[in-house]
Amino acid sequence: KIRDLEFTVTGEGEVPQALAELIGKKREKPFKLTYADGQDMYIVIGEGPQTGGGYSITVKELYLTENSIVVDTELLGPQKGEEVGVEKSYPFLVIQTEYLENPVIFQ
């Protein structure tokens, strides 16, 4: 581990249009992808369809090693007693960080 990377969790309306379209196409199944626009890198983790709402994804770690970027995330379920409904939800997380050439390793 060389250093932790600074990042921002980006909202759906703040991602580049091409990336938003890609997320929309992939959301039916769990997916992991990276997207770069020359200035920033976006790391996207989608957990596929979940029954009900209340799901979120949290970043446990994001750091740079000698030859890669490592991202570790966790899917969190609804809180006990939380009203979640029955409609499917498609939790995903978009992490925006500095543009680096290194490959991303998902843990």
CYANA upper distance limits for C-alpha pairs under 8 A (distance plus 0.5 A):
  1 LYS  CA     63 TYR  CA      7.32
  1 LYS  CA     64 LEU  CA      6.49
  1 LYS  CA     65 THR  CA      5.02
  1 LYS  CA     66 GLU  CA      7.72
  2 ILE  CA     63 TYR  CA      7.94
  2 ILE  CA     64 LEU  CA      6.07
  2 ILE  CA     65 THR  CA      5.60
  2 ILE  CA     66 GLU  CA      7.19
  3 ARG  CA     63 TYR  CA      6.22
  3 ARG  CA     64 LEU  CA      5.98
  3 ARG  CA     65 THR  CA      7.78
  4 ASP  CA     61 GLU  CA      8.33
  4 ASP  CA     62 LEU  CA      6.53
  4 ASP  CA     63 TYR  CA      4.61
  4 ASP  CA     64 LEU  CA      6.70
  5 LEU  CA     62 LEU  CA      6.27
  5 LEU  CA     63 TYR  CA      5.49
  5 LEU  CA     64 LEU  CA      7.08
  5 LEU  CA     97 THR  CA      7.74
  5 LEU  CA     98 GLU  CA      8.46
  6 GLU  CA     62 LEU  CA      8.40
  6 GLU  CA     97 THR  CA      6.82
  6 GLU  CA     98 GLU  CA      8.20
  7 PHE  CA     95 ILE  CA      6.84
  7 PHE  CA     96 GLN  CA      5.98
  7 PHE  CA     97 THR  CA      5.09
  7 PHE  CA     98 GLU  CA      8.12
  8 THR  CA     95 ILE  CA      6.24
  8 THR  CA     96 GLN  CA      5.63
  8 THR  CA     97 THR  CA      7.08
  9 VAL  CA     93 LEU  CA      7.64
  9 VAL  CA     94 VAL  CA      6.24
  9 VAL  CA     95 ILE  CA      5.20
  9 VAL  CA     96 GLN  CA      6.69
 10 THR  CA     14 GLU  CA      6.69
 10 THR  CA     15 VAL  CA      7.32
 10 THR  CA     93 LEU  CA      8.25
 10 THR  CA     94 VAL  CA      5.90
 10 THR  CA     95 ILE  CA      6.51
 10 THR  CA     96 GLN  CA      6.81
 11 GLY  CA     15 VAL  CA      7.45
 11 GLY  CA     94 VAL  CA      7.67
 12 GLU  CA     20 ALA  CA      7.57
 12 GLU  CA     94 VAL  CA      8.39
 15 VAL  CA     19 LEU  CA      6.99
 15 VAL  CA     20 ALA  CA      6.76
 16 PRO  CA     20 ALA  CA      6.85
 17 GLN  CA     21 GLU  CA      6.80
 18 ALA  CA     22 LEU  CA      6.83
 19 LEU  CA     23 ILE  CA      6.72
 19 LEU  CA     35 TYR  CA      7.57
 20 ALA  CA     24 GLY  CA      6.79
 21 GLU  CA     25 LYS  CA      6.89
 22 LEU  CA     26 LYS  CA      6.78
 23 ILE  CA     27 ARG  CA      6.38
 26 LYS  CA     30 PRO  CA      8.25
 26 LYS  CA     31 PHE  CA      7.29
 27 ARG  CA     31 PHE  CA      7.82
 27 ARG  CA     46 GLY  CA      6.95
 27 ARG  CA     47 GLU  CA      8.22
 27 ARG  CA     48 GLY  CA      6.00
 27 ARG  CA     49 PRO  CA      7.83
 27 ARG  CA     90 TYR  CA      6.89
 28 GLU  CA     48 GLY  CA      5.78
 28 GLU  CA     49 PRO  CA      6.54
 28 GLU  CA     90 TYR  CA      8.11
 29 LYS  CA     46 GLY  CA      8.23
 29 LYS  CA     47 GLU  CA      7.53
 29 LYS  CA     48 GLY  CA      4.82
 29 LYS  CA     49 PRO  CA      7.32
 30 PRO  CA     45 ILE  CA      8.24
 30 PRO  CA     46 GLY  CA      5.74
 30 PRO  CA     47 GLU  CA      4.90
 30 PRO  CA     48 GLY  CA      4.68
 30 PRO  CA     49 PRO  CA      8.36
 31 PHE  CA     44 VAL  CA      8.44
 31 PHE  CA     45 ILE  CA      6.44
 31 PHE  CA     46 GLY  CA      5.53
 31 PHE  CA     47 GLU  CA      7.11
 31 PHE  CA     48 GLY  CA      7.76
 32 LYS  CA     43 ILE  CA      8.13
 32 LYS  CA     44 VAL  CA      6.16
 32 LYS  CA     45 ILE  CA      5.11
 32 LYS  CA     46 GLY  CA      6.80
 32 LYS  CA    106 PHE  CA      8.29
 33 LEU  CA     43 ILE  CA      6.54
 33 LEU  CA     44 VAL  CA      5.76
 33 LEU  CA     45 ILE  CA      7.23
 34 THR  CA     41 MET  CA      7.52
 34 THR  CA     42 TYR  CA      6.07
 34 THR  CA     43 ILE  CA      5.06
 34 THR  CA     44 VAL  CA      6.58
 34 THR  CA    104 VAL  CA      8.14
 35 TYR  CA     41 MET  CA      6.30
 35 TYR  CA     42 TYR  CA      5.52
 35 TYR  CA     43 ILE  CA      7.05
 36 ALA  CA     40 ASP  CA      6.31
 36 ALA  CA     41 MET  CA      4.90
 36 ALA  CA     42 TYR  CA      6.55
 36 ALA  CA     99 TYR  CA      7.42
 37 ASP  CA     41 MET  CA      7.28
 38 GLY  CA     99 TYR  CA      7.26
 39 GLN  CA     98 GLU  CA      7.61
 39 GLN  CA     99 TYR  CA      6.22
 40 ASP  CA     96 GLN  CA      7.14
 40 ASP  CA     97 THR  CA      6.38
 40 ASP  CA     98 GLU  CA      5.48
 40 ASP  CA     99 TYR  CA      4.98
 41 MET  CA     96 GLN  CA      6.29
 41 MET  CA     97 THR  CA      5.87
 41 MET  CA     98 GLU  CA      6.28
 41 MET  CA     99 TYR  CA      5.20
 41 MET  CA    100 LEU  CA      7.71
 42 TYR  CA     94 VAL  CA      6.88
 42 TYR  CA     95 ILE  CA      5.97
 42 TYR  CA     96 GLN  CA      5.12
 42 TYR  CA     97 THR  CA      6.95
 43 ILE  CA     94 VAL  CA      6.29
 43 ILE  CA     95 ILE  CA      5.55
 43 ILE  CA     96 GLN  CA      7.07
 44 VAL  CA     92 PHE  CA      7.59
 44 VAL  CA     93 LEU  CA      6.12
 44 VAL  CA     94 VAL  CA      5.10
 44 VAL  CA     95 ILE  CA      6.82
 45 ILE  CA     92 PHE  CA      6.02
 45 ILE  CA     93 LEU  CA      5.81
 45 ILE  CA     94 VAL  CA      7.28
 46 GLY  CA     90 TYR  CA      7.81
 46 GLY  CA     91 PRO  CA      6.55
 46 GLY  CA     92 PHE  CA      4.55
 46 GLY  CA     93 LEU  CA      6.92
 47 GLU  CA     75 LEU  CA      8.04
 47 GLU  CA     90 TYR  CA      7.26
 47 GLU  CA     91 PRO  CA      6.31
 47 GLU  CA     92 PHE  CA      6.60
 48 GLY  CA     90 TYR  CA      6.00
 48 GLY  CA     91 PRO  CA      7.36
 48 GLY  CA     92 PHE  CA      8.45
 49 PRO  CA     88 LYS  CA      6.43
 49 PRO  CA     89 SER  CA      6.16
 49 PRO  CA     90 TYR  CA      5.32
 49 PRO  CA     91 PRO  CA      7.94
 50 GLN  CA     55 TYR  CA      8.41
 50 GLN  CA     88 LYS  CA      5.95
 50 GLN  CA     89 SER  CA      5.78
 50 GLN  CA     90 TYR  CA      6.71
 50 GLN  CA     91 PRO  CA      8.11
 51 THR  CA     86 VAL  CA      6.54
 51 THR  CA     87 GLU  CA      6.78
 51 THR  CA     88 LYS  CA      5.24
 51 THR  CA     89 SER  CA      6.92
 52 GLY  CA     84 VAL  CA      5.44
 52 GLY  CA     85 GLY  CA      5.43
 52 GLY  CA     86 VAL  CA      5.11
 52 GLY  CA     87 GLU  CA      5.56
 52 GLY  CA     88 LYS  CA      5.64
 52 GLY  CA     89 SER  CA      6.36
 53 GLY  CA     78 PRO  CA      7.62
 53 GLY  CA     84 VAL  CA      5.20
 53 GLY  CA     85 GLY  CA      6.95
 53 GLY  CA     86 VAL  CA      8.29
 53 GLY  CA     87 GLU  CA      7.91
 53 GLY  CA     88 LYS  CA      7.58
 53 GLY  CA     89 SER  CA      6.05
 54 GLY  CA     77 GLY  CA      6.82
 54 GLY  CA     78 PRO  CA      4.87
 54 GLY  CA     79 GLN  CA      7.82
 54 GLY  CA     82 GLU  CA      8.00
 54 GLY  CA     84 VAL  CA      6.36
 55 TYR  CA     75 LEU  CA      7.59
 55 TYR  CA     76 LEU  CA      6.14
 55 TYR  CA     77 GLY  CA      5.16
 55 TYR  CA     78 PRO  CA      5.92
 55 TYR  CA     89 SER  CA      8.42
 55 TYR  CA     91 PRO  CA      6.75
 56 SER  CA     75 LEU  CA      6.41
 56 SER  CA     76 LEU  CA      5.71
 56 SER  CA     77 GLY  CA      7.20
 56 SER  CA     91 PRO  CA      6.56
 56 SER  CA     92 PHE  CA      7.96
 56 SER  CA     93 LEU  CA      8.50
 57 ILE  CA     73 THR  CA      7.13
 57 ILE  CA     74 GLU  CA      6.01
 57 ILE  CA     75 LEU  CA      4.97
 57 ILE  CA     76 LEU  CA      6.30
 57 ILE  CA     91 PRO  CA      7.62
 57 ILE  CA     92 PHE  CA      7.25
 57 ILE  CA     93 LEU  CA      6.64
 58 THR  CA     73 THR  CA      6.01
 58 THR  CA     74 GLU  CA      5.88
 58 THR  CA     75 LEU  CA      7.09
 58 THR  CA     76 LEU  CA      7.77
 58 THR  CA     93 LEU  CA      8.37
 59 VAL  CA     71 VAL  CA      8.03
 59 VAL  CA     72 ASP  CA      6.65
 59 VAL  CA     73 THR  CA      4.98
 59 VAL  CA     74 GLU  CA      7.15
 60 LYS  CA     71 VAL  CA      8.27
 60 LYS  CA     72 ASP  CA      5.87
 60 LYS  CA     73 THR  CA      5.74
 60 LYS  CA     74 GLU  CA      7.48
 61 GLU  CA     70 VAL  CA      8.05
 61 GLU  CA     71 VAL  CA      6.21
 61 GLU  CA     72 ASP  CA      5.57
 61 GLU  CA     73 THR  CA      7.55
 62 LEU  CA     69 ILE  CA      7.68
 62 LEU  CA     70 VAL  CA      6.11
 62 LEU  CA     71 VAL  CA      5.03
 62 LEU  CA     72 ASP  CA      6.99
 63 TYR  CA     69 ILE  CA      6.26
 63 TYR  CA     70 VAL  CA      5.90
 63 TYR  CA     71 VAL  CA      7.29
 64 LEU  CA     68 SER  CA      6.56
 64 LEU  CA     69 ILE  CA      5.09
 64 LEU  CA     70 VAL  CA      6.82
 65 THR  CA     69 ILE  CA      6.62
 65 THR  CA     70 VAL  CA      7.88
 67 ASN  CA    102 ASN  CA      6.66
 67 ASN  CA    103 PRO  CA      7.98
 68 SER  CA    102 ASN  CA      5.38
 68 SER  CA    103 PRO  CA      5.57
 68 SER  CA    104 VAL  CA      6.28
 68 SER  CA    105 ILE  CA      7.21
 69 ILE  CA    102 ASN  CA      6.68
 69 ILE  CA    103 PRO  CA      6.62
 69 ILE  CA    104 VAL  CA      5.16
 69 ILE  CA    105 ILE  CA      6.49
 70 VAL  CA    104 VAL  CA      6.35
 70 VAL  CA    105 ILE  CA      5.30
 70 VAL  CA    106 PHE  CA      6.65
 70 VAL  CA    107 GLN  CA      7.72
 71 VAL  CA    104 VAL  CA      7.72
 71 VAL  CA    105 ILE  CA      6.78
 71 VAL  CA    106 PHE  CA      5.71
 71 VAL  CA    107 GLN  CA      6.64
 72 ASP  CA    106 PHE  CA      6.67
 72 ASP  CA    107 GLN  CA      5.34
 73 THR  CA    107 GLN  CA      7.64
 78 PRO  CA     82 GLU  CA      6.73
 78 PRO  CA     84 VAL  CA      7.64
